[in-house]
Amino acid sequence: QVQLVESGGGLVQPGGSLRLSCAASGIIFSTYPMGWYRQAPGKQRELVATITSIGTTNYADSVKGRFTISRDNAKNTMYLQMNSLKPEDTAVYYCHARRAITYPAYWGQGTQVTVSS
């Protein structure tokens, strides 16, 4: 049974930082490309950042230079370091794993990030 469990969300002031974690089980984590997505109220879910099994990263333009995605294959965990947070970063953040396009996609339950003064 595959499980992706996010943690680290919360309330932070504009300009602040948060670090999200995604702990994976039930998959061979080191072989899976991983990603973070987010969904704000009334909006579609959007890609935030991805990281391949060998650590190549990709970011949405809206978070480039502020967010950093990383992974620790020894701990089966992916991270999202979020700096210089803005109110428009407020959303539920989801962890995503998919081995390849022909494989099923897995999602975590999400963690709420609220940026507000």
Beta strands, then each sheet from edge to edge (+ up, - down):
strand 1: 3-7
strand 2: 10-12
strand 3: 18-25
strand 4: 34-39
strand 5: 46-51
strand 6: 57-59
strand 7: 67-72
strand 8: 77-82
strand 9: 91-98
strand 10: 105-107
strand 11: 111-115
sheet 1: 1+ 3- 8+ 7-
sheet 2: 2+ 11+ 9- 4+ 5- 6+
sheet 3: 2+ 11+ 9- 10+
end
